[in-house]
Amino acid sequence: TRLPDKVLAKFPNLFPSTSLAFHEWSKHGTCSGLTPEGYLSLAKDIKASVAIPIDYQRPTKALRVTADDLKQAFITANPDFTDTTVVVNCSGSGRFLKEIYVCFSIDGEPIECSRELQKNESRSCKNADFLVRNVK
């Protein structure tokens, strides 16, 4: 089933783009057993539950970190997370932070990320450290 525009409109700014919202619904929501509104409500609650460490909230200057240090900052800010709940993804042959995955169960509880995501971390973030770009 398609994610209805009127349902998505009830959750402004949940996703950075409508195309990502449609993708997430198609990939995860349709097999969750939830209604579109139930899925987006759960996604909103999960997103709100993640504490972003202060150093990573709209940094004004770029900073260089290791994957372990970045993950530890998220674990410190979110005590229910583990080193397998948070997965880092790099770009530019491992030179730049691309994205951070935080994995949750259908009940909204932090869980271990898939082996595939964990392997991708070691492949994409293979350098000793990487650059977290500043927000312009």
C-alpha angles and dihedrals in degrees: 000000000000121000104250115236091223091057092047089051088064089064107051116182093009089121126025091237138016090236089060090048090053091046093050092048091048094046101037112005099057093059096039094087089235129118116250090258092046092050094049091046090053090047090051092050092048093048091050091049094061113092110211110214111247094243090060099046104106096320113212092204128041115252134199118225142158122245089245093052092048092048091047090053089055092046091051091050092044110037093189091063124092133195088268095048090063120055125183124213122198134195136197093055090307097313099112139041108248103175146330122231121206112187126216137177122241085263091060095253121136111255139174112283118239120278087243092060091044091051090048089056092056091046098044098038097043096136121092089250140352140209123262102205122226123246112254 
